[in-house]
Amino acid sequence: MPIRGKPFKACRRCKALVDKNAEVCPYCGSRDLSDDWEGVVIVIDPEKSEVARELGITKPGRYAVKVS
Ligand SMILES: [Zn+2]
């Protein structure tokens, strides 16, 4: 997937995917957002998701697997 045209940015602090026009992460309030991320994981139930546990995700939402 080309980097240009990604509809989201990823938060470096909590890995949440946010609108590319957003300046603040709505999940954790961080302004440290990155255009350079890979993979998407949708977490519906963090307590039952192994991926969520591995990535340290505690809230349901849409997250990047890797944020540079
Ligand atoms: Zn965040």
N, CA, C, O and the ligand as a Tripos MOL2 file, in Angstrom:
@<TRIPOS>MOLECULE
protein
  273   271    69     0     0
PROTEIN
NO_CHARGES

@<TRIPOS>ATOM
      1 N           0.8610   -1.1970    0.0000 N.3       1 MET1
      2 CA          0.0000    0.0000    0.0000 C.3       1 MET1
      3 C           0.8970    1.2470    0.0000 C.2       1 MET1
      4 O           1.7730    1.3650    0.8570 O.2       1 MET1
      5 N           0.6990    2.1630   -0.9270 N.am      2 PRO2
      6 CA          1.5360    3.3690   -0.9270 C.3       2 PRO2
      7 C           1.2450    4.2240    0.2910 C.2       2 PRO2
      8 O           0.1250    4.2340    0.8020 O.2       2 PRO2
      9 N           2.2700    4.9500    0.7590 N.am      3 ILE3
     10 CA          2.0890    5.7820    1.9460 C.3       3 ILE3
     11 C           1.1190    6.9190    1.6400 C.2       3 ILE3
     12 O           0.2700    7.2560    2.4650 O.2       3 ILE3
     13 N           1.2480    7.5060    0.4600 N.am      4 ARG4
     14 CA          0.3070    8.5330    0.0340 C.3       4 ARG4
     15 C          -1.0820    7.9310   -0.1090 C.2       4 ARG4
     16 O          -1.2210    6.8200   -0.6220 O.2       4 ARG4
     17 N          -2.0980    8.6340    0.3310 N.am      5 GLY5
     18 CA         -3.4450    8.1450    0.1580 C.3       5 GLY5
     19 C          -3.9590    7.3420    1.3360 C.2       5 GLY5
     20 O          -5.1130    6.9150    1.3420 O.2       5 GLY5
     21 N          -3.1130    7.1320    2.3320 N.am      6 LYS6
     22 CA         -3.6300    6.4890    3.5420 C.3       6 LYS6
     23 C          -4.6480    7.4110    4.1980 C.2       6 LYS6
     24 O          -4.3890    8.5990    4.3880 O.2       6 LYS6
     25 N          -5.8050    6.8600    4.5420 N.am      7 PRO7
     26 CA         -6.8330    7.7260    5.1240 C.3       7 PRO7
     27 C          -6.6130    8.0190    6.6100 C.2       7 PRO7
     28 O          -7.3230    8.8300    7.2040 O.2       7 PRO7
     29 N          -5.6240    7.3500    7.1990 N.am      8 PHE8
     30 CA         -5.4290    7.5150    8.6390 C.3       8 PHE8
     31 C          -3.9870    7.8360    8.9910 C.2       8 PHE8
     32 O          -3.0600    7.5740    8.2240 O.2       8 PHE8
     33 N          -3.8270    8.4120   10.1740 N.am      9 LYS9
     34 CA         -2.5240    8.5030   10.8170 C.3       9 LYS9
     35 C          -2.5930    7.6070   12.0440 C.2       9 LYS9
     36 O          -3.6700    7.2950   12.5520 O.2       9 LYS9
     37 N          -1.4100    7.2010   12.5070 N.am     10 ALA10
     38 CA         -1.3850    6.3530   13.6970 C.3      10 ALA10
     39 C          -0.7400    7.1030   14.8540 C.2      10 ALA10
     40 O           0.2180    7.8550   14.6780 O.2      10 ALA10
     41 N          -1.2930    6.8780   16.0390 N.am     11 CYS11
     42 CA         -0.7600    7.4930   17.2500 C.3      11 CYS11
     43 C           0.4440    6.6920   17.7260 C.2      11 CYS11
     44 O           0.3560    5.4760   17.8930 O.2      11 CYS11
     45 N           1.5790    7.3750   17.9450 N.am     12 ARG12
     46 CA          2.7780    6.6640   18.3970 C.3      12 ARG12
     47 C           2.6330    6.1900   19.8360 C.2      12 ARG12
     48 O           3.3010    5.2410   20.2460 O.2      12 ARG12
     49 N           1.7890    6.8230   20.5850 N.am     13 ARG13
     50 CA          1.6660    6.4680   21.9970 C.3      13 ARG13
     51 C           0.7750    5.2450   22.1970 C.2      13 ARG13
     52 O           1.1500    4.3150   22.9120 O.2      13 ARG13
     53 N          -0.4070    5.2400   21.5670 N.am     14 CYS14
     54 CA         -1.3260    4.1260   21.8290 C.3      14 CYS14
     55 C          -1.6350    3.3090   20.5760 C.2      14 CYS14
     56 O          -2.3950    2.3440   20.6440 O.2      14 CYS14
     57 N          -1.0450    3.6890   19.4120 N.am     15 LYS15
     58 CA         -1.2080    2.9510   18.1540 C.3      15 LYS15
     59 C          -2.5920    3.0740   17.5310 C.2      15 LYS15
     60 O          -2.8760    2.3940   16.5450 O.2      15 LYS15
     61 N          -3.4400    3.9000   18.0620 N.am     16 ALA16
     62 CA         -4.7660    4.0680   17.4650 C.3      16 ALA16
     63 C          -4.6520    4.7320   16.0990 C.2      16 ALA16
     64 O          -3.8000    5.5960   15.8880 O.2      16 ALA16
     65 N          -5.5150    4.3240   15.1760 N.am     17 LEU17
     66 CA         -5.5940    4.9910   13.8810 C.3      17 LEU17
     67 C          -6.6080    6.1210   13.9920 C.2      17 LEU17
     68 O          -7.7430    5.9170   14.4220 O.2      17 LEU17
     69 N          -6.1820    7.3090   13.5980 N.am     18 VAL18
     70 CA         -7.0660    8.4670   13.6750 C.3      18 VAL18
     71 C          -7.1600    9.0990   12.2890 C.2      18 VAL18
     72 O          -6.3100    8.8530   11.4330 O.2      18 VAL18
     73 N          -8.1840    9.9050   12.0690 N.am     19 ASP19
     74 CA         -8.3600   10.6070   10.7990 C.3      19 ASP19
     75 C          -7.0770   11.3550   10.4520 C.2      19 ASP19
     76 O          -6.4290   11.9300   11.3260 O.2      19 ASP19
     77 N          -6.7120   11.3440    9.1600 N.am     20 LYS20
     78 CA         -5.4300   11.9560    8.7970 C.3      20 LYS20
     79 C          -5.4190   13.4620    9.0010 C.2      20 LYS20
     80 O          -4.3520   14.0750    9.0380 O.2      20 LYS20
     81 N          -6.5850   14.0590    9.1330 N.am     21 ASN21
     82 CA         -6.6310   15.4970    9.3960 C.3      21 ASN21
     83 C          -6.6110   15.8260   10.8920 C.2      21 ASN21
     84 O          -6.5240   16.9920   11.2770 O.2      21 ASN21
     85 N          -6.6930   14.7920   11.7230 N.am     22 ALA22
     86 CA         -6.7130   15.0140   13.1600 C.3      22 ALA22
     87 C          -5.3370   15.4660   13.6480 C.2      22 ALA22
     88 O          -4.3100   15.0530   13.1100 O.2      22 ALA22
     89 N          -5.3300   16.3150   14.6680 N.am     23 GLU23
     90 CA         -4.0490   16.7620   15.2240 C.3      23 GLU23
     91 C          -3.7960   16.1570   16.5870 C.2      23 GLU23
     92 O          -2.6680   16.1600   17.0800 O.2      23 GLU23
     93 N          -4.8540   15.6380   17.1950 N.am     24 VAL24
     94 CA         -4.7360   15.0510   18.5200 C.3      24 VAL24
     95 C          -5.3970   13.6750   18.5030 C.2      24 VAL24
     96 O          -6.4710   13.5090   17.9250 O.2      24 VAL24
     97 N          -4.7680   12.7030   19.1260 N.am     25 CYS25
     98 CA         -5.3600   11.3800   19.2250 C.3      25 CYS25
     99 C          -6.5790   11.4290   20.1370 C.2      25 CYS25
    100 O          -6.4710   11.8470   21.2900 O.2      25 CYS25
    101 N          -7.7500   11.0030   19.6280 N.am     26 PRO26
    102 CA         -8.9520   11.0480   20.4600 C.3      26 PRO26
    103 C          -8.9390   10.0070   21.5740 C.2      26 PRO26
    104 O          -9.7490   10.0790   22.4980 O.2      26 PRO26
    105 N          -8.0280    9.0410   21.4940 N.am     27 TYR27
    106 CA         -7.9840    7.9800   22.4930 C.3      27 TYR27
    107 C          -7.1440    8.3810   23.6990 C.2      27 TYR27
    108 O          -7.5620    8.1970   24.8420 O.2      27 TYR27
    109 N          -5.9500    8.9330   23.4400 N.am     28 CYS28
    110 CA         -5.0440    9.2050   24.5650 C.3      28 CYS28
    111 C          -4.6430   10.6740   24.6610 C.2      28 CYS28
    112 O          -3.9680   11.0680   25.6120 O.2      28 CYS28
    113 N          -5.0580   11.5070   23.6690 N.am     29 GLY29
    114 CA         -4.7590   12.9290   23.7470 C.3      29 GLY29
    115 C          -3.3670   13.3060   23.2780 C.2      29 GLY29
    116 O          -2.9770   14.4710   23.3670 O.2      29 GLY29
    117 N          -2.6040   12.3230   22.7720 N.am     30 SER30
    118 CA         -1.2510   12.6080   22.2990 C.3      30 SER30
    119 C          -1.2880   13.3490   20.9730 C.2      30 SER30
    120 O          -2.1840   13.1290   20.1570 O.2      30 SER30
    121 N          -0.3090   14.2320   20.7570 N.am     31 ARG31
    122 CA         -0.1820   14.9010   19.4580 C.3      31 ARG31
    123 C           0.8770   14.2360   18.6080 C.2      31 ARG31
    124 O           1.2090   14.7190   17.5260 O.2      31 ARG31
    125 N           1.4070   13.1290   19.0930 N.am     32 ASP32
    126 CA          2.4850   12.4390   18.3910 C.3      32 ASP32
    127 C           1.8880   11.4320   17.4050 C.2      32 ASP32
    128 O           1.8230   10.2350   17.6810 O.2      32 ASP32
    129 N           1.4520   11.9470   16.2430 N.am     33 LEU33
    130 CA          0.8010   11.1050   15.2410 C.3      33 LEU33
    131 C           1.7460   10.8800   14.0630 C.2      33 LEU33
    132 O           2.4890   11.7810   13.6760 O.2      33 LEU33
    133 N           1.7140    9.6860   13.5030 N.am     34 SER34
    134 CA          2.6420    9.3180   12.4390 C.3      34 SER34
    135 C           1.9200    8.8790   11.1760 C.2      34 SER34
    136 O           0.9050    8.1850   11.2340 O.2      34 SER34
    137 N           2.4580    9.2940   10.0270 N.am     35 ASP35
    138 CA          1.9290    8.8170    8.7490 C.3      35 ASP35
    139 C           2.5610    7.4850    8.3690 C.2      35 ASP35
    140 O           2.1230    6.8200    7.4300 O.2      35 ASP35
    141 N           3.5860    7.1090    9.1040 N.am     36 ASP36
    142 CA          4.3730    5.9410    8.7420 C.3      36 ASP36
    143 C           4.0030    4.7670    9.6430 C.2      36 ASP36
    144 O           4.5820    4.5730   10.7120 O.2      36 ASP36
    145 N           3.0270    3.9940    9.1850 N.am     37 TRP37
    146 CA          2.5610    2.8640    9.9920 C.3      37 TRP37
    147 C           2.1780    1.7260    9.0660 C.2      37 TRP37
    148 O           1.9900    1.9210    7.8650 O.2      37 TRP37
    149 N           2.0650    0.5340    9.6380 N.am     38 GLU38
    150 CA          1.7370   -0.6460    8.8380 C.3      38 GLU38
    151 C           0.7190   -1.5200    9.5510 C.2      38 GLU38
    152 O           0.7500   -1.6680   10.7730 O.2      38 GLU38
    153 N          -0.1740   -2.0900    8.7710 N.am     39 GLY39
    154 CA         -1.1050   -3.0880    9.2920 C.3      39 GLY39
    155 C          -2.2350   -2.4640   10.0760 C.2      39 GLY39
    156 O          -2.0630   -1.4360   10.7310 O.2      39 GLY39
    157 N          -3.3920   -3.0930   10.0040 N.am     40 VAL40
    158 CA         -4.5490   -2.5960   10.7330 C.3      40 VAL40
    159 C          -5.1010   -3.7380   11.5700 C.2      40 VAL40
    160 O          -5.2740   -4.8510   11.0740 O.2      40 VAL40
    161 N          -5.3740   -3.4680   12.8200 N.am     41 VAL41
    162 CA         -6.0420   -4.4590   13.6490 C.3      41 VAL41
    163 C          -7.2730   -3.8050   14.2810 C.2      41 VAL41
    164 O          -7.1930   -2.7320   14.8800 O.2      41 VAL41
    165 N          -8.4070   -4.4820   14.1290 N.am     42 ILE42
    166 CA         -9.6460   -3.9790   14.7190 C.3      42 ILE42
    167 C          -9.8520   -4.7350   16.0190 C.2      42 ILE42
    168 O          -9.9410   -5.9630   16.0250 O.2      42 ILE42
    169 N          -9.9260   -4.0120   17.1000 N.am     43 VAL43
    170 CA        -10.1200   -4.6490   18.3960 C.3      43 VAL43
    171 C         -11.5390   -4.3700   18.8720 C.2      43 VAL43
    172 O         -11.9440   -3.2190   19.0330 O.2      43 VAL43
    173 N         -12.2840   -5.4470   19.0920 N.am     44 ILE44
    174 CA        -13.6660   -5.2940   19.5450 C.3      44 ILE44
    175 C         -13.7440   -5.5620   21.0460 C.2      44 ILE44
    176 O         -14.4110   -4.8420   21.7890 O.2      44 ILE44
    177 N         -13.0500   -6.6090   21.4690 N.am     45 ASP45
    178 CA        -13.0510   -6.9560   22.8840 C.3      45 ASP45
    179 C         -11.6100   -7.1660   23.3550 C.2      45 ASP45
    180 O         -11.0920   -8.2810   23.2860 O.2      45 ASP45
    181 N         -10.9610   -6.0980   23.8330 N.am     46 PRO46
    182 CA         -9.5250   -6.1650   24.1720 C.3      46 PRO46
    183 C          -9.1960   -7.2520   25.1860 C.2      46 PRO46
    184 O          -8.1070   -7.8250   25.1470 O.2      46 PRO46
    185 N         -10.1220   -7.5420   26.0910 N.am     47 GLU47
    186 CA         -9.8220   -8.5290   27.1210 C.3      47 GLU47
    187 C          -9.7430   -9.9400   26.5680 C.2      47 GLU47
    188 O          -9.0920  -10.8080   27.1500 O.2      47 GLU47
    189 N         -10.4190  -10.1710   25.4250 N.am     48 LYS48
    190 CA        -10.4220  -11.5080   24.8510 C.3      48 LYS48
    191 C          -9.5110  -11.6230   23.6390 C.2      48 LYS48
    192 O          -9.4000  -12.6960   23.0450 O.2      48 LYS48
    193 N          -8.8530  -10.5180   23.2630 N.am     49 SER49
    194 CA         -8.0210  -10.5200   22.0650 C.3      49 SER49
    195 C          -6.5480  -10.6590   22.4140 C.2      49 SER49
    196 O          -5.9930   -9.8460   23.1540 O.2      49 SER49
    197 N          -5.9130  -11.7130   21.8650 N.am     50 GLU50
    198 CA         -4.4860  -11.8940   22.1160 C.3      50 GLU50
    199 C          -3.6610  -10.8110   21.4580 C.2      50 GLU50
    200 O          -2.6640  -10.3500   22.0130 O.2      50 GLU50
    201 N          -4.0890  -10.4000   20.2530 N.am     51 VAL51
    202 CA         -3.3700   -9.3330   19.5380 C.3      51 VAL51
    203 C          -3.3930   -8.0550   20.3760 C.2      51 VAL51
    204 O          -2.3760   -7.3740   20.5170 O.2      51 VAL51
    205 N          -4.5500   -7.7430   20.9230 N.am     52 ALA52
    206 CA         -4.6820   -6.5370   21.7380 C.3      52 ALA52
    207 C          -3.7470   -6.6100   22.9360 C.2      52 ALA52
    208 O          -3.1120   -5.6170   23.2910 O.2      52 ALA52
    209 N          -3.6610   -7.7640   23.5530 N.am     53 ARG53
    210 CA         -2.7810   -7.9250   24.7090 C.3      53 ARG53
    211 C          -1.3270   -7.7150   24.3010 C.2      53 ARG53
    212 O          -0.5630   -7.0320   24.9840 O.2      53 ARG53
    213 N          -0.9650   -8.3210   23.1680 N.am     54 GLU54
    214 CA          0.4040   -8.1900   22.6790 C.3      54 GLU54
    215 C           0.7800   -6.7430   22.3860 C.2      54 GLU54
    216 O           1.9000   -6.3120   22.6590 O.2      54 GLU54
    217 N          -0.1700   -5.9980   21.8270 N.am     55 LEU55
    218 CA          0.1020   -4.6170   21.4500 C.3      55 LEU55
    219 C          -0.1560   -3.6420   22.6050 C.2      55 LEU55
    220 O           0.1090   -2.4460   22.4860 O.2      55 LEU55
    221 N          -0.6660   -4.1560   23.7020 N.am     56 GLY56
    222 CA         -0.9240   -3.3050   24.8510 C.3      56 GLY56
    223 C          -2.1680   -2.4520   24.6930 C.2      56 GLY56
    224 O          -2.2570   -1.3640   25.2630 O.2      56 GLY56
    225 N          -3.1320   -2.9440   23.9190 N.am     57 ILE57
    226 CA         -4.3600   -2.1950   23.6610 C.3      57 ILE57
    227 C          -5.4060   -2.5360   24.7200 C.2      57 ILE57
    228 O          -5.6580   -3.7080   25.0030 O.2      57 ILE57
    229 N          -6.0050   -1.5080   25.2960 N.am     58 THR58
    230 CA         -6.9830   -1.7500   26.3640 C.3      58 THR58
    231 C          -8.3840   -1.2820   25.9940 C.2      58 THR58
    232 O          -9.3520   -1.6020   26.6830 O.2      58 THR58
    233 N          -8.4920   -0.5170   24.8920 N.am     59 LYS59
    234 CA         -9.8150   -0.0160   24.5010 C.3      59 LYS59
    235 C         -10.1790   -0.5290   23.1180 C.2      59 LYS59
    236 O          -9.2980   -0.6790   22.2710 O.2      59 LYS59
    237 N         -11.4620   -0.8040   22.8660 N.am     60 PRO60
    238 CA        -11.8580   -1.2220   21.5220 C.3      60 PRO60
    239 C         -11.5780   -0.1140   20.5090 C.2      60 PRO60
    240 O         -11.6640    1.0700   20.8360 O.2      60 PRO60
    241 N         -11.2450   -0.5010   19.2910 N.am     61 GLY61
    242 CA        -10.9910    0.5070   18.2620 C.3      61 GLY61
    243 C         -10.1750   -0.0590   17.1330 C.2      61 GLY61
    244 O         -10.0330   -1.2740   16.9940 O.2      61 GLY61
    245 N          -9.6340    0.8450   16.3190 N.am     62 ARG62
    246 CA         -8.8770    0.4640   15.1300 C.3      62 ARG62
    247 C          -7.4350    0.9070   15.3440 C.2      62 ARG62
    248 O          -7.1700    2.0830   15.5930 O.2      62 ARG62
    249 N          -6.5170   -0.0310   15.2450 N.am     63 TYR63
    250 CA         -5.1320    0.2720   15.5940 C.3      63 TYR63
    251 C          -4.1590   -0.1610   14.4930 C.2      63 TYR63
    252 O          -4.4560   -1.0450   13.6890 O.2      63 TYR63
    253 N          -3.0090    0.4770   14.4820 N.am     64 ALA64
    254 CA         -1.9340    0.0600   13.5930 C.3      64 ALA64
    255 C          -1.1190   -1.0270   14.2820 C.2      64 ALA64
    256 O          -0.9360   -1.0040   15.4990 O.2      64 ALA64
    257 N          -0.6320   -1.9820   13.4890 N.am     65 VAL65
    258 CA          0.1950   -3.0450   14.0620 C.3      65 VAL65
    259 C           1.5930   -2.4980   14.3620 C.2      65 VAL65
    260 O           2.1880   -2.8030   15.3960 O.2      65 VAL65
    261 N           2.0990   -1.6820   13.4310 N.am     66 LYS66
    262 CA          3.4520   -1.1470   13.5930 C.3      66 LYS66
    263 C           3.4530    0.3380   13.2790 C.2      66 LYS66
    264 O           2.9750    0.7500   12.2220 O.2      66 LYS66
    265 N           3.9830    1.1410   14.1820 N.am     67 VAL67
    266 CA          4.0900    2.5860   13.9580 C.3      67 VAL67
    267 C           5.5650    2.9610   13.9780 C.2      67 VAL67
    268 O           6.2810    2.6370   14.9260 O.2      67 VAL67
    269 N           6.0220    3.6520   12.9210 N.am     68 SER68
    270 CA          7.4230    4.0610   12.8820 C.3      68 SER68
    271 C           7.5780    5.4840   13.4030 C.2      68 SER68
    272 O           8.6910    6.0070   13.4480 O.2      68 SER68
    273 ZN         -3.1610    7.7830   21.1170 Zn       69 ZN69
@<TRIPOS>BOND
     1     1     2 1
     2     2     3 1
     3     3     4 2
     4     3     5 am
     5     5     6 1
     6     6     7 1
     7     7     8 2
     8     7     9 am
     9     9    10 1
    10    10    11 1
    11    11    12 2
    12    11    13 am
    13    13    14 1
    14    14    15 1
    15    15    16 2
    16    15    17 am
    17    17    18 1
    18    18    19 1
    19    19    20 2
    20    19    21 am
    21    21    22 1
    22    22    23 1
    23    23    24 2
    24    23    25 am
    25    25    26 1
    26    26    27 1
    27    27    28 2
    28    27    29 am
    29    29    30 1
    30    30    31 1
    31    31    32 2
    32    31    33 am
    33    33    34 1
    34    34    35 1
    35    35    36 2
    36    35    37 am
    37    37    38 1
    38    38    39 1
    39    39    40 2
    40    39    41 am
    41    41    42 1
    42    42    43 1
    43    43    44 2
    44    43    45 am
    45    45    46 1
    46    46    47 1
    47    47    48 2
    48    47    49 am
    49    49    50 1
    50    50    51 1
    51    51    52 2
    52    51    53 am
    53    53    54 1
    54    54    55 1
    55    55    56 2
    56    55    57 am
    57    57    58 1
    58    58    59 1
    59    59    60 2
    60    59    61 am
    61    61    62 1
    62    62    63 1
    63    63    64 2
    64    63    65 am
    65    65    66 1
    66    66    67 1
    67    67    68 2
    68    67    69 am
    69    69    70 1
    70    70    71 1
    71    71    72 2
    72    71    73 am
    73    73    74 1
    74    74    75 1
    75    75    76 2
    76    75    77 am
    77    77    78 1
    78    78    79 1
    79    79    80 2
    80    79    81 am
    81    81    82 1
    82    82    83 1
    83    83    84 2
    84    83    85 am
    85    85    86 1
    86    86    87 1
    87    87    88 2
    88    87    89 am
    89    89    90 1
    90    90    91 1
    91    91    92 2
    92    91    93 am
    93    93    94 1
    94    94    95 1
    95    95    96 2
    96    95    97 am
    97    97    98 1
    98    98    99 1
    99    99   100 2
   100    99   101 am
   101   101   102 1
   102   102   103 1
   103   103   104 2
   104   103   105 am
   105   105   106 1
   106   106   107 1
   107   107   108 2
   108   107   109 am
   109   109   110 1
   110   110   111 1
   111   111   112 2
   112   111   113 am
   113   113   114 1
   114   114   115 1
   115   115   116 2
   116   115   117 am
   117   117   118 1
   118   118   119 1
   119   119   120 2
   120   119   121 am
   121   121   122 1
   122   122   123 1
   123   123   124 2
   124   123   125 am
   125   125   126 1
   126   126   127 1
   127   127   128 2
   128   127   129 am
   129   129   130 1
   130   130   131 1
   131   131   132 2
   132   131   133 am
   133   133   134 1
   134   134   135 1
   135   135   136 2
   136   135   137 am
   137   137   138 1
   138   138   139 1
   139   139   140 2
   140   139   141 am
   141   141   142 1
   142   142   143 1
   143   143   144 2
   144   143   145 am
   145   145   146 1
   146   146   147 1
   147   147   148 2
   148   147   149 am
   149   149   150 1
   150   150   151 1
   151   151   152 2
   152   151   153 am
   153   153   154 1
   154   154   155 1
   155   155   156 2
   156   155   157 am
   157   157   158 1
   158   158   159 1
   159   159   160 2
   160   159   161 am
   161   161   162 1
   162   162   163 1
   163   163   164 2
   164   163   165 am
   165   165   166 1
   166   166   167 1
   167   167   168 2
   168   167   169 am
   169   169   170 1
   170   170   171 1
   171   171   172 2
   172   171   173 am
   173   173   174 1
   174   174   175 1
   175   175   176 2
   176   175   177 am
   177   177   178 1
   178   178   179 1
   179   179   180 2
   180   179   181 am
   181   181   182 1
   182   182   183 1
   183   183   184 2
   184   183   185 am
   185   185   186 1
   186   186   187 1
   187   187   188 2
   188   187   189 am
   189   189   190 1
   190   190   191 1
   191   191   192 2
   192   191   193 am
   193   193   194 1
   194   194   195 1
   195   195   196 2
   196   195   197 am
   197   197   198 1
   198   198   199 1
   199   199   200 2
   200   199   201 am
   201   201   202 1
   202   202   203 1
   203   203   204 2
   204   203   205 am
   205   205   206 1
   206   206   207 1
   207   207   208 2
   208   207   209 am
   209   209   210 1
   210   210   211 1
   211   211   212 2
   212   211   213 am
   213   213   214 1
   214   214   215 1
   215   215   216 2
   216   215   217 am
   217   217   218 1
   218   218   219 1
   219   219   220 2
   220   219   221 am
   221   221   222 1
   222   222   223 1
   223   223   224 2
   224   223   225 am
   225   225   226 1
   226   226   227 1
   227   227   228 2
   228   227   229 am
   229   229   230 1
   230   230   231 1
   231   231   232 2
   232   231   233 am
   233   233   234 1
   234   234   235 1
   235   235   236 2
   236   235   237 am
   237   237   238 1
   238   238   239 1
   239   239   240 2
   240   239   241 am
   241   241   242 1
   242   242   243 1
   243   243   244 2
   244   243   245 am
   245   245   246 1
   246   246   247 1
   247   247   248 2
   248   247   249 am
   249   249   250 1
   250   250   251 1
   251   251   252 2
   252   251   253 am
   253   253   254 1
   254   254   255 1
   255   255   256 2
   256   255   257 am
   257   257   258 1
   258   258   259 1
   259   259   260 2
   260   259   261 am
   261   261   262 1
   262   262   263 1
   263   263   264 2
   264   263   265 am
   265   265   266 1
   266   266   267 1
   267   267   268 2
   268   267   269 am
   269   269   270 1
   270   270   271 1
   271   271   272 2
@<TRIPOS>SUBSTRUCTURE
     1 MET1         2 RESIDUE 1 A MET
     2 PRO2         6 RESIDUE 1 A PRO
     3 ILE3        10 RESIDUE 1 A ILE
     4 ARG4        14 RESIDUE 1 A ARG
     5 GLY5        18 RESIDUE 1 A GLY
     6 LYS6        22 RESIDUE 1 A LYS
     7 PRO7        26 RESIDUE 1 A PRO
     8 PHE8        30 RESIDUE 1 A PHE
     9 LYS9        34 RESIDUE 1 A LYS
    10 ALA10       38 RESIDUE 1 A ALA
    11 CYS11       42 RESIDUE 1 A CYS
    12 ARG12       46 RESIDUE 1 A ARG
    13 ARG13       50 RESIDUE 1 A ARG
    14 CYS14       54 RESIDUE 1 A CYS
    15 LYS15       58 RESIDUE 1 A LYS
    16 ALA16       62 RESIDUE 1 A ALA
    17 LEU17       66 RESIDUE 1 A LEU
    18 VAL18       70 RESIDUE 1 A VAL
    19 ASP19       74 RESIDUE 1 A ASP
    20 LYS20       78 RESIDUE 1 A LYS
    21 ASN21       82 RESIDUE 1 A ASN
    22 ALA22       86 RESIDUE 1 A ALA
    23 GLU23       90 RESIDUE 1 A GLU
    24 VAL24       94 RESIDUE 1 A VAL
    25 CYS25       98 RESIDUE 1 A CYS
    26 PRO26      102 RESIDUE 1 A PRO
    27 TYR27      106 RESIDUE 1 A TYR
    28 CYS28      110 RESIDUE 1 A CYS
    29 GLY29      114 RESIDUE 1 A GLY
    30 SER30      118 RESIDUE 1 A SER
    31 ARG31      122 RESIDUE 1 A ARG
    32 ASP32      126 RESIDUE 1 A ASP
    33 LEU33      130 RESIDUE 1 A LEU
    34 SER34      134 RESIDUE 1 A SER
    35 ASP35      138 RESIDUE 1 A ASP
    36 ASP36      142 RESIDUE 1 A ASP
    37 TRP37      146 RESIDUE 1 A TRP
    38 GLU38      150 RESIDUE 1 A GLU
    39 GLY39      154 RESIDUE 1 A GLY
    40 VAL40      158 RESIDUE 1 A VAL
    41 VAL41      162 RESIDUE 1 A VAL
    42 ILE42      166 RESIDUE 1 A ILE
    43 VAL43      170 RESIDUE 1 A VAL
    44 ILE44      174 RESIDUE 1 A ILE
    45 ASP45      178 RESIDUE 1 A ASP
    46 PRO46      182 RESIDUE 1 A PRO
    47 GLU47      186 RESIDUE 1 A GLU
    48 LYS48      190 RESIDUE 1 A LYS
    49 SER49      194 RESIDUE 1 A SER
    50 GLU50      198 RESIDUE 1 A GLU
    51 VAL51      202 RESIDUE 1 A VAL
    52 ALA52      206 RESIDUE 1 A ALA
    53 ARG53      210 RESIDUE 1 A ARG
    54 GLU54      214 RESIDUE 1 A GLU
    55 LEU55      218 RESIDUE 1 A LEU
    56 GLY56      222 RESIDUE 1 A GLY
    57 ILE57      226 RESIDUE 1 A ILE
    58 THR58      230 RESIDUE 1 A THR
    59 LYS59      234 RESIDUE 1 A LYS
    60 PRO60      238 RESIDUE 1 A PRO
    61 GLY61      242 RESIDUE 1 A GLY
    62 ARG62      246 RESIDUE 1 A ARG
    63 TYR63      250 RESIDUE 1 A TYR
    64 ALA64      254 RESIDUE 1 A ALA
    65 VAL65      258 RESIDUE 1 A VAL
    66 LYS66      262 RESIDUE 1 A LYS
    67 VAL67      266 RESIDUE 1 A VAL
    68 SER68      270 RESIDUE 1 A SER
    69 ZN69       273 GROUP 0 **** ****
